[in-house]
Amino acid sequence: MTRSYTIRTYGCQMNVHDSERMAGLLESAGYTRAQDPDVADVVVFNTCAVRENADNKLYGNLGHLRPAKVANPDMQIAVGGCLAQKDRETITRRAPWVDVVFGTHNVGSLPTLLERARHNASAEVEILESLEVFPSTLPARRESAYAGWVSISVGCNNTCTFCIVPALRGKERDRRPGDILAEVEALAADGVLEVTLLGQNVNAYGSEFGDRGAFASLLRACGTVDGLERVRFTSPHPRDFTSDVIAAMAETPNVCPQLHMPLQSGSDRILKAMRRSYRSARFLSILDEVRESIPHAAISTDIIVGFPGETEEDFEGTLEVVRRARFAQAFTFQYSKRPGTPAADLPDQLPKAVVQERYMRLVELQEQISWEENRAVEGREVEVLVATGEGRKDGATHRMSGRARDGRLVHFAPGSASPRPGDLVTVRVDYGAPHHLVSDGGVLAHRRTRAGDAHETGQRPGGAPTGLGLPSFGAPVASPDPAPGCGALVPEGAHR
């Protein structure tokens, strides 16, 4: 009999894309996606280890599944991702009803481990210390007909004291540029309109093969792909953000006028303690250069409140940078102590009440700025890529939702138009709220797309695997003529 599966994903965009690969692997092995996730034969948890309560959330979810496992011993439970990489055998000790544990470096082993666990009637734990195969060589079951993730690197070479990711994902490994472009071209050929280039430190791409200009070259190369209308990337690091990347964003028409760049703190003293290799003046100078080249760019960020030793003066420094930066959006986090990180052992861990009070002040300030920035868009016409799952109240409000080119969420009234997810519409913004834009004047223009056709018929991009080899651009890719161009599933626990 065909066995069904469901995958529960936590954490960042990289995890979301890894789950697409897991789904592709399982379906290639003969599994089918469960119509009802609550009664799947195989339940896979793709975990995140960034937040302090990640462990409790996982074991709580595993506990809820225990009665189902007892009632149906043929059911299998697998745990992968960053928390599996970190906890290893601890998972099967605390939850002995788990069948498979696999790490971030051996996603491709999932079907084999499930079969081995069934055959041996015992838990299989396989955690590799280094990458077995690049995830993009694996088959994928893409979730969207109109937008796709494309991983350009895995791992990170930074040593931020609050972050456990480098220990779990390993050192940075870069894909061959030709392989990346082959995947982008394959997605575009299948009708995908938008790709997001993914990396733990996406703009450090090329460091493995010694080419500091590789990321800018990659952005320009994406501008030559037929049918590709939007290119985004996440997340860059201020240390690696260079003028050639800004020029590539501005001069490549399908690179969107959107930038997500983590600040983390506006205090130079705290940035040093975090081992963030920039200071607030450098961060703000990057934003100035971006806005000079791309005046309507929407810039978002990540900020941590309550890092060990943070004083009121340090926090005021963060508020001042936020006032000057005028982010369209900020994902704000209360510092989360993660065992195994240098910051976990720092003195002066702050009381929860102090962190909470500062956090609320930061949220209040950013909400006001976001509202003002969105009100400034009122009256402007924007192009929206219609999407699913973006508007939780669409049914009640009789609206549809999607993203503008700058990444802003737009809720719009379709009027007499009948756009489908994957189609492109032009609307005029009537109202800017703190977290979205609203248009109730009807659709000004509607373009039906192949992506909309594919969504309507239930088709998904093929996701043909591409190989991992020695990185090289080979012959230089011709850049398009400079022209005025259009230049994240959010981490769990973030406020936006």
N, C-alpha and C positions, 0 to 999 in steps of 0.2 A: 504493500500500500504506500501511496505517496504521503510523506510526512510534511506537516505544515510548520511554519516558523513565524516568529515575530521578533523584532529588534527594538529594544528600548534604549534610546540614545540620550546621553547627558553631556553637557559641556559645550565646547567650541565648535566652530565650523569644520575644523579638521576632523573632529569626531563624527560630525554629520556625514562628511564625505567618506570616512572609513566605514560607516554603517552601510553606505551604498555599495561599497566593495564587498562587505560581508554578505549582503543580500545577493549580489551577483554570484558570489562563490556558492552560496547555498542553492540557488536556483540552477546553477550549472551542475550541481551534484544531485539534482532531482527533487529538491524540496520545493514547496509552493508557499507563497505568502498566505498567512492565515486570514480568512475573511473576518473572523472574530479573534482579535489578539488575546482575549481572555481564555481561549481554549486551544491555544497552539500546542503542537507536539514538542516544539523546541522554542525556548525563550532565551534570547541572547541579551545580556546587559553590556552595552558599550559605555564604560565608566569614565568619569573625570575625577581628578585628584586635587583640583585647584582649591576648592572651598573646604573649610574646616569640617563641615558636617557631611562631606561626601561619603565617608565611611558609614555613618549612622543611616544615611538615606539608603545606601546599598543594602546593608544588613536588614533594614526594615522591610525593603521590598522583597528580599529573599525570604524573610520570615513569612510574609503574606503568601508566598507561593508554596510554602512547605505543605499545607494541607492538600493542595492539588497534587503535589508530587507523591504524597503518601497514598492518595486515592488512585493515582495512575503512575505506577512505577516506570512505565515506558516513556513518560515525559522526561525531557532532558533540559537542564538549565546550564547555560554557559556564561561565564563572566570574562570580558576582555577589556582592553583599554588601559588608561593610565593607572587607575586604582588597582587593577589586576597586576600590572607591572610592579607596583609598589608593594602590595600586600602578599602576593605569591601564595605560599601554602597557608597563610593565615585565613584565607577565604574558606578553604575546605575544612579547616579546623573549626572555625566559628559557624560555618554552614555546611555540614557534611553531606547534605542532600544535593549540593552542586556537583555536576558531572564533569565540567570542563572549565579550566582556567587557562587563558592565553594572554600574552602581552601585546605591547604596541609594535613589536618587531616581527611578529609571526601571525599576522591576520590571516595569511593564506593557508595556515594549518587548520583552520576551524572545521571544515567538513571531515578531515581525516581524524581529528581529535574526537569529534562526536561519534564517528563510527567505531573508533578504538574503545571509547568508553562504553559503548553498547556491547561490543564483543567481549570485553574483559569484565564488564559489570563492576567497574571501579572508576574512581575519579581520575581524569587525566589532567596533569598540570604541566604546561610547557611554556617557559618564559625564556626568551633569548635575550642576550645582552647587546646584540647589535642587529641591524636590519638584515632580514633574510632575503626578501625581495622588495623592490620599491612598490608601495601600494598601488601605484597607477599601472603596474603590469597586470593587475588582477581584473577579472571581469567586474562589471558594475551593473546594478539595477538603479538607474537614475530615477529620482523622485519627480523631477520636473521635465516637461516637454519644452520649456522656453528658457530655462536658466540652468547653468551647470557649474559645478566646482571643478577646478583644475589645479591639482597640487603641483607646485614647481620645486618644492624642497620639503624635507622633513628634518626635525631636530633643530637645535639652537646652540650657538657657540657662546652666548652670553652667560653671565654668572650673577644675575640679579638675585639679591639675597633673600627676597620673599618668594621666589618662584621655584617650584619643584619640577617644572616641565623638562628642562635639560637633562635631569637625572633619569627621567622616564622615557623621553623620546630620543635621547642620545645627541651626539654631535650632528651638526648640519650636514646633510647630504643633498646635493643638487642634481636635478634631472638634466639630461641632455636637452639643450634648447630645441633641437629638431624633434625630439619626442614630445615635448610640450606643445609645439606648434602643430604637430600631427594630430594630437588629441583635440586641440582647439578647432582645427579645420574639420575633423570628423564630427564634432558636435555641431558646428555651423552647417555642415552638409546635411545633417539630420534636422535642421530647422531651428536649432537653439539660437536665440537672439542675444543672450547675455552670458558671459562667463566671469567668474570670480577667481582670480589667481590666488592660491593659498600657500602660506608658509608660516612657520612659527615666527620667523623674522624675514618677511617676504622680500624686502628690498636689500637684504644682504645676499640675495641670489647672485651666484658667480664667485663667491669667496672660495669655494672648494677648488675651482679651477683658475683662480687668480685674475678674474676679469671684473673690475669694479664697475664697468659700464654695462654689464650683462643685463641688469634689470631694465634699464632704460631702453636698451636694444630690443628686449623682449616685448616691452609695451609697444614700441614702434612696429615691430613685426606683427603684432596682433592687429594693428591698423590695416594690414594688407589682406586680411582674411575675408573673403567674399561672404556676405550675408551676416557677418557678426556686427551687431549694432551697438552693443554696450560691453565695456570691459571695466571691471572693478578689481581691487586687490586688497588683501588684509592678511596680517597687520604689519605695517612697517615700523621700524625703530628710528627715532630721531638721529641716532649716531650715524646711520647709513643713508640718511636722506640727503641727496645731493642735487645740485642745480640741473644736472642732465636729466634726472628723473622728472623734475618739475617741467622742464622744457618738453620732454616726451609726453607728459600728461596734457600740456597745453596745445601741442602741435599735432596730436593724433586724434582725429575726430571722434573715434568711437570709445576713447578712454573717458570715463565719466568724470564730471566736476565734483568729485567726492573724495574726501581723504579722512581715514580713521587713523589717528596717530596717538598712541598712549602717552599721556603726560606723567601720570602716577603721583607726582607731587610738584608743587610750585616752590618748594623750599630747596635751595641749593644744598643745604646741610643734609637734609633728608635724602635728596637724590644721590648724594655721595654715599650715605649709609646704605642705600638700596643698590649701590654699584650700577647706577644708571650713568652712562658715560656722556652726559650732556648736562647743561645747566639751564635755568629758566630763560635766560637771555637768548641762548642758542635756539631753544624751542620756539620762542616767539618770533625770532628772525626767520625761521623756516615758514611759519604761518604768513608772515609779511610777504615773503617771496612768492608763496603759492597764490596769495590773493592778488598780488601785482600781475601775475601771469594769467590767473584764472579768477576774475573778479567775483563771480557768483558761486565759487566753490563752497560746498557745505562741509564743514570740518567737525568731526566728532573725536572723542577721546575716552580714555579710561583713567580714573583717579582712585587712589587708595587713601582712605582716611584712617588715622590712628596707627601709623607705623610706629614701632617701638622707639621711644624717645622723642616723639613729635611733641613740640611745645605749642602753646597758643600762638606764638610768633611764627613758628613754622607753618601752622595751619592758615594764618592770615596771609602768608606768602602764597599758598595755594589759591585762596580766594582772590587775591590780586591778579594772579595769572589768568584765572577763569574770567575775571572782569575784562581783562585786556584781550584775551583770545576770542571771546564771544563765540563759543562753540555752538553749533546748531544742536548738538546733543552730547551728553556725557553719560557714560556708564560708570556709576560711582559704587565703590565697594568699601565696606568696613574691613580693616586688616584682618586677615585670617591666618592664624598661626599654623604652619604646616611642619610637622616633624620631619627632620631630614634637611631642612633649609637653614642657612646660617642665621636668618632673622629670628628663627624660633628660639635661639639660645641667647639673643641679645637681652641686656638688662632693660629696665624701664618699659616693660609691657604695660600698656595703658589700661585703666579700668574701663569696663564696658560702657558705663554711663557717660564717661568723657567722650569716648569714640562715637556713641550714638548721638550725643548733642551736637558734635561737630558735623557729623554726617547729615543731620537734618538741616543745619545751616547751609551746607554746601548744596544740598538738593534744592532748597528754597531759592538760592541765588541762581542756580543753573536753570531751574524751571522758568524763572522770570526772563532770563536771557533767551532761552529757547522760544518762549512765547513771542518776545519782541522780534526775534529773527524770522519766525514763521509769519508774523503779521506783516513783515516787510515784503513778503511774497504775494500778498493779496492783490488781486487784479492782474496778475501775470498769467500768461498761458503756459502750461507745462505739458510735456508728453509723458504719458503714464503707460508702463507695461502692466497690463492687467494680470492679477495674480490670484491664487487661492490661499486661504488661511490667513490673510493679512488683516481682514476686518471682522472682528468677532461679533459685531453688532449689525453686520450688513443685512441680515435677514429682517431685522426689526426696522431698520432705517431705509430699506429698499435702495441701498447703495451698493456699489462694487468698489474694490480697492486695488491698489498697486503702488509701484514705486516710480517717482519721477527720476529723471536722469541723475539728479544730485543725491538720490537715495532717500529723499523725504517720502514718507508714507502719505498717500492721497486717497481719501474716500470721496467717491463721486457718484452722482445720480446719473444713470445711463440714459434716462429719458426714452426717446423712441429708438435709440440705438440698441443693438444686441451684441455687445462685445463679449468675447470669450477669453478665459485665461490664456495668455500668450499673444493676444492681439494688442495693438497700440492705439491709444486714444489721446486726443488733445482736449484739455479742459481748461477753463479759467478758474483760478482760485478765488473763492468768495470769502474764506475765513481761515485764518491760521490759528490753530490751537497749540498748546505747548509741545505735543508729541505727534501732530499730524496736520494735514491740510484738508479742507473741505471744499468741494465744488458741487453746487446744487443747480447750476444753470444748464445742465445738459451737455452732451458731448459735441464739441465743435468739429472734430474730425475723427474718423474711425478707419484704421487700416487693418484688414484681415490678414493674417500671416500664416505661414506653414506651421509655425509653433502652435497657433490657435487650432488649426486643423488637426494636428497631432494630439493635442490635449482633448479635443472633442471626441476623437476616436479611440482614446486610451493608449495611443502609441507613446513610446519613450525612446530617447536616443540610444543608439546601439552601445555606446561606451566601449568601443573596441580598445583592447589593451595596447599599450605602447611599451617598448622595451627600456631597460636601464642599461646604459653603456658608458663609455668614456665621454665626459662632457666636452662638447666643442660646437661652436657655431658653424664651423666649416666656412664656406663662402659667405661674405657679409650679405645680410638681407637688405635689399634696397628699401629705404624709408620713403613713405609717401611725401609729396610736397607739403611743406608746412601750411597748415590751414587753421583757422579759428576752430578749436575743437571743444569738445565737452569734457576737456581735461582727460557681513556679518550674521539668524538664530543666535542670539545674544548669550554671552556667558551667564550661566545660571547664577542667580542671586544679585544681578546687577540692577540698579535703578536707572531708568532712562526717561 
